Amino acid sequence: MLEHLQSFQAALIHEFFQLYEQYEQDQIYACALVLNEYLGFEYLAISTRRSLFSEQEDPAQYLSDHDKWSVQKWRYRSQPHQQHLNQFKRLFTDYFQQCHIFGHPLAQQYDSTQQNHLQVLLNVFQQARQALSNAYGLDLSSMVFFMQVAKQPQMAADSARQLNAPGPLLEEFLAHQQRPALLDASSHPPAIKLQQIDKDLLIDLAQLLEIEPYDYLEIAHAAYLLTLEPGFIDSNLYIQRLIHSIAAMDSNEQGLFALPKDEIQQRIQQFYAM
């Protein structure tokens, strides 16, 4: 098993580099390594300050305050079909599962063997984090790194304490972890009911993104034409804002108002998830 840990660390660094290079301008504030109940790798996820909701933004497309640390709702993660870490998913799962009689999940085994396994993975994650700092010169106090393990909610806080230096952001994360798991339903934003015009606009918008190659000006112009549709004014206000944002895009990905194809697709999907 130990012979695979160095490769696992290199894969962690590679996956984070890909996410960091794509979203560093959006101010990454957190990175989570997500594991299943057998400590098998699931995915690496990050979240950015740009994705957080503010009064000037659209709550249907951005993270609300109570979702800031909800990894399952983060928008950016390693892709299963291309991630270098995929090769370790079955490897770790099979190895750790064999260490427990009848293959019971590690989440149900609170013994020293399990803690040793967790510590090994934590050490690898910590070494990868330090390598990231050396390569990019990151201000590590601006990000919180942690591990999330299925059926072990305490692991997020425990790993964060080990992986990060004390600071305001870490304190905020730890305070969030101490909140009750179940929030009052009244604290959640109301669900958005899509009308037929809303569904039609989202379908039209999704079809625009299928045009290859992805041309910012062409997509922006097509989005502008959608605003001229007779029913546009009666559509959902948040969908209107999304289409207006696309219509205002610059001519290239470096532009101030440019929206990558995958980001638009994710925003479209969020309307169906509400």
VEXDREN-2710 file (C-alpha; in Angstrom, 1 decimal):
% VEXDREN-2710
k/r/px/py/pz
1/MET/0.0/0.0/0.0
2/LEU/2.7/2.4/1.0
3/GLU/4.3/2.2/-2.5
4/HIS/1.2/3.9/-3.9
5/LEU/1.1/6.9/-1.6
6/GLN/3.7/9.0/-3.5
7/SER/1.8/8.5/-6.7
8/PHE/-1.4/9.5/-4.8
9/GLN/0.2/12.7/-3.6
10/ALA/1.4/13.6/-7.1
11/ALA/-2.2/12.9/-8.4
12/LEU/-3.6/15.2/-5.7
13/ILE/-1.3/18.0/-6.8
14/HIS/-2.1/17.5/-10.4
15/GLU/-5.9/17.7/-9.8
16/PHE/-5.6/20.8/-7.7
17/PHE/-3.3/22.5/-10.2
18/GLN/-6.0/22.0/-12.9
19/LEU/-8.7/23.5/-10.7
20/TYR/-6.4/26.3/-9.4
21/GLU/-5.3/27.4/-12.9
22/GLN/-8.9/27.6/-14.0
23/TYR/-10.4/29.4/-11.0
24/GLU/-7.6/31.3/-9.2
25/GLN/-9.0/34.6/-10.4
26/ASP/-12.3/33.8/-8.6
27/GLN/-10.5/33.7/-5.2
28/ILE/-10.5/30.1/-4.0
29/TYR/-11.3/30.0/-0.3
30/ALA/-11.6/26.2/0.4
31/CYS/-10.5/22.8/-0.9
32/ALA/-11.9/19.5/0.2
33/LEU/-10.8/15.9/-0.4
34/VAL/-13.9/13.8/-0.4
35/LEU/-13.7/10.1/0.6
36/ASN/-16.4/7.4/0.8
37/GLU/-17.1/5.3/3.9
38/TYR/-14.2/2.9/3.0
39/LEU/-11.8/5.8/2.7
40/GLY/-11.9/5.4/-1.1
41/PHE/-11.4/8.6/-3.1
42/GLU/-14.5/10.3/-4.5
43/TYR/-13.4/13.7/-5.8
44/LEU/-11.4/16.9/-5.0
45/ALA/-13.6/20.0/-4.8
46/ILE/-12.9/23.7/-4.4
47/SER/-15.2/26.7/-3.8
48/THR/-14.6/30.4/-4.7
49/ARG/-15.7/33.7/-3.4
50/ARG/-17.1/34.6/-6.8
51/SER/-19.6/31.8/-6.4
52/LEU/-20.9/33.2/-3.1
53/PHE/-24.2/35.1/-3.1
54/SER/-24.3/38.8/-2.4
55/GLU/-27.2/41.3/-2.5
56/GLN/-26.2/42.3/-6.0
57/GLU/-26.1/38.8/-7.3
58/ASP/-28.6/36.2/-8.3
59/PRO/-29.4/33.8/-5.5
60/ALA/-30.5/31.1/-7.9
61/GLN/-27.1/30.9/-9.4
62/TYR/-24.8/31.4/-6.4
63/LEU/-24.1/29.7/-3.1
64/SER/-26.1/31.1/-0.2
65/ASP/-24.3/31.9/3.1
66/HIS/-25.5/28.6/4.8
67/ASP/-24.1/26.6/1.8
68/LYS/-20.6/28.2/1.9
69/TRP/-19.1/25.1/3.5
70/SER/-21.5/22.5/2.0
71/VAL/-19.1/20.6/-0.3
72/GLN/-21.9/18.7/-2.1
73/LYS/-23.2/22.1/-3.4
74/TRP/-19.8/23.4/-4.5
75/ARG/-19.7/24.0/-8.3
76/TYR/-16.1/23.1/-9.1
77/ARG/-14.6/19.6/-8.7
78/SER/-12.4/17.1/-10.4
79/GLN/-14.1/15.3/-13.3
80/PRO/-14.5/11.5/-12.8
81/HIS/-13.8/10.7/-16.5
82/GLN/-10.5/12.5/-16.6
83/GLN/-9.1/12.8/-13.0
84/HIS/-5.7/11.2/-12.3
85/LEU/-7.0/10.2/-8.9
86/ASN/-9.6/7.8/-10.3
87/GLN/-7.0/5.0/-10.3
88/PHE/-6.8/5.2/-6.5
89/LYS/-10.6/4.9/-5.9
90/ARG/-10.8/1.1/-6.1
91/LEU/-7.2/0.6/-4.8
92/PHE/-7.8/2.3/-1.5
93/THR/-11.4/1.0/-1.1
94/ASP/-10.3/-2.6/-1.6
95/TYR/-7.3/-2.3/0.6
96/PHE/-9.1/-0.6/3.6
97/GLN/-12.1/-2.8/3.2
98/GLN/-10.0/-6.0/3.5
99/CYS/-8.7/-4.7/6.8
100/HIS/-12.1/-5.1/8.4
101/ILE/-13.9/-8.4/8.9
102/PHE/-16.9/-9.0/6.5
103/GLY/-16.1/-5.7/4.7
104/HIS/-18.0/-3.5/7.2
105/PRO/-17.5/0.2/6.4
106/LEU/-14.7/1.9/8.2
107/ALA/-17.3/4.4/9.4
108/GLN/-18.6/1.8/11.7
109/GLN/-15.1/0.7/13.0
110/TYR/-13.7/3.2/15.6
111/ASP/-10.4/1.4/16.2
112/SER/-6.8/2.3/16.1
113/THR/-6.4/0.6/12.6
114/GLN/-8.9/3.0/11.1
115/GLN/-7.3/6.0/12.7
116/ASN/-3.9/4.9/11.3
117/HIS/-5.5/4.8/7.8
118/LEU/-7.0/8.2/8.2
119/GLN/-3.7/9.6/9.5
120/VAL/-1.8/8.2/6.5
121/LEU/-4.2/9.9/4.1
122/LEU/-4.1/13.1/6.1
123/ASN/-0.3/13.1/6.0
124/VAL/-0.3/12.7/2.2
125/PHE/-2.9/15.5/1.8
126/GLN/-0.8/17.8/4.1
127/GLN/2.4/17.1/2.1
128/ALA/0.5/17.8/-1.2
129/ARG/-0.8/21.1/0.3
130/GLN/2.8/22.1/1.2
131/ALA/3.9/21.3/-2.3
132/LEU/1.2/23.5/-3.7
133/SER/2.4/26.3/-1.5
134/ASN/6.0/25.9/-2.7
135/ALA/4.9/25.8/-6.4
136/TYR/2.5/28.7/-6.4
137/GLY/3.6/30.8/-3.5
138/LEU/0.0/30.6/-2.2
139/ASP/-1.2/32.6/0.8
140/LEU/-2.4/29.5/2.6
141/SER/-4.3/31.5/5.2
142/SER/-6.7/32.5/2.4
143/MET/-7.8/28.9/2.0
144/VAL/-9.1/26.1/4.2
145/PHE/-8.1/22.5/3.3
146/PHE/-10.0/19.6/4.9
147/MET/-11.1/16.0/4.3
148/GLN/-14.7/14.9/4.2
149/VAL/-15.4/11.3/4.9
150/ALA/-18.9/9.7/4.5
151/LYS/-20.7/9.0/7.8
152/GLN/-17.9/10.7/9.8
153/PRO/-19.0/14.4/10.1
154/GLN/-16.3/15.1/12.8
155/MET/-13.6/14.3/10.3
156/ALA/-14.0/17.7/8.5
157/ALA/-13.2/19.7/11.6
158/ASP/-10.5/17.3/12.8
159/SER/-8.6/17.3/9.5
160/ALA/-9.0/21.1/9.1
161/ARG/-7.3/21.6/12.4
162/GLN/-4.3/19.5/11.3
163/LEU/-4.0/20.8/7.8
164/ASN/-4.3/24.6/8.4
165/ALA/-2.7/27.2/10.5
166/PRO/-4.9/29.1/13.0
167/GLY/-6.7/32.1/11.4
168/PRO/-10.1/33.8/10.9
169/LEU/-11.2/31.6/8.0
170/LEU/-10.4/28.4/9.8
171/GLU/-12.3/29.7/12.9
172/GLU/-15.3/30.4/10.6
173/PHE/-15.2/26.9/9.2
174/LEU/-14.9/25.3/12.6
175/ALA/-17.7/27.3/13.9
176/HIS/-19.9/26.2/11.0
177/GLN/-19.0/22.6/11.7
178/GLN/-20.4/23.0/15.3
179/ARG/-23.8/24.1/14.1
180/PRO/-26.7/21.6/14.2
181/ALA/-26.7/19.3/11.1
182/LEU/-30.4/20.1/10.4
183/LEU/-31.2/23.7/9.7
184/ASP/-34.6/25.3/10.1
185/ALA/-36.4/25.0/6.8
186/SER/-37.3/28.6/7.0
187/SER/-33.6/29.5/6.6
188/HIS/-33.6/28.0/3.1
189/PRO/-34.6/30.1/0.1
190/PRO/-37.9/29.2/-1.4
191/ALA/-37.9/26.8/-4.4
192/ILE/-38.3/28.4/-7.8
193/LYS/-41.2/27.0/-9.9
194/LEU/-40.3/27.1/-13.6
195/GLN/-43.0/28.2/-16.0
196/GLN/-43.1/26.9/-19.6
197/ILE/-41.5/30.1/-20.9
198/ASP/-38.6/29.6/-18.4
199/LYS/-38.1/26.0/-19.5
200/ASP/-38.2/27.0/-23.2
201/LEU/-35.5/29.7/-22.6
202/LEU/-33.3/27.4/-20.7
203/ILE/-33.6/24.8/-23.5
204/ASP/-32.8/27.4/-26.1
205/LEU/-29.8/28.6/-24.1
206/ALA/-28.5/25.1/-23.7
207/GLN/-28.8/24.5/-27.4
208/LEU/-26.7/27.6/-28.1
209/LEU/-23.9/26.1/-26.1
210/GLU/-23.7/23.1/-28.4
211/ILE/-22.4/25.2/-31.2
212/GLU/-18.8/24.4/-32.0
213/PRO/-16.4/26.0/-31.7
214/TYR/-17.5/28.0/-28.7
215/ASP/-17.5/31.6/-29.8
216/TYR/-18.1/34.3/-27.2
217/LEU/-19.4/36.9/-29.5
218/GLU/-21.7/34.5/-31.4
219/ILE/-23.1/33.2/-28.1
220/ALA/-23.5/36.7/-26.8
221/HIS/-25.4/37.8/-29.9
222/ALA/-27.7/34.7/-29.8
223/ALA/-28.4/35.4/-26.1
224/TYR/-29.3/39.0/-27.1
225/LEU/-31.8/37.7/-29.6
226/LEU/-33.4/35.6/-26.8
227/THR/-34.1/38.9/-25.0
228/LEU/-36.2/40.0/-27.9
229/GLU/-38.5/37.0/-27.7
230/PRO/-42.1/38.1/-26.9
231/GLY/-42.3/36.0/-23.7
232/PHE/-38.9/37.0/-22.4
233/ILE/-40.3/39.9/-20.2
234/ASP/-42.6/37.4/-18.5
235/SER/-39.9/34.8/-17.7
236/ASN/-38.2/34.2/-14.4
237/LEU/-36.2/37.3/-13.3
238/TYR/-33.1/35.2/-12.5
239/ILE/-33.2/33.6/-16.0
240/GLN/-33.5/37.0/-17.5
241/ARG/-30.4/38.2/-15.6
242/LEU/-28.4/35.1/-16.7
243/ILE/-29.3/35.7/-20.4
244/HIS/-28.4/39.4/-20.0
245/SER/-25.1/38.5/-18.5
246/ILE/-24.3/36.2/-21.5
247/ALA/-25.4/38.8/-24.0
248/ALA/-22.9/41.2/-22.4
249/MET/-20.0/38.8/-22.8
250/ASP/-16.7/40.0/-24.3
251/SER/-15.1/38.5/-27.4
252/ASN/-12.6/36.3/-25.6
253/GLU/-12.1/34.3/-22.3
254/GLN/-9.9/37.0/-20.8
255/GLY/-12.6/39.6/-21.1
256/LEU/-14.1/41.1/-17.9
257/PHE/-17.6/39.7/-18.6
258/ALA/-16.6/36.4/-20.3
259/LEU/-18.4/33.3/-19.1
260/PRO/-16.9/29.9/-19.9
261/LYS/-19.2/27.3/-21.5
262/ASP/-19.1/25.0/-18.5
263/GLU/-20.0/27.8/-16.1
264/ILE/-23.1/28.7/-18.1
265/GLN/-24.1/25.0/-18.3
266/GLN/-23.7/24.7/-14.5
267/ARG/-25.9/27.8/-14.0
268/ILE/-28.5/26.4/-16.2
269/GLN/-28.6/23.1/-14.3
270/GLN/-28.9/25.0/-11.0
271/PHE/-32.4/26.2/-12.1
272/TYR/-33.5/22.6/-12.4
273/ALA/-32.0/21.7/-9.0
274/MET/-33.9/24.4/-7.1
END
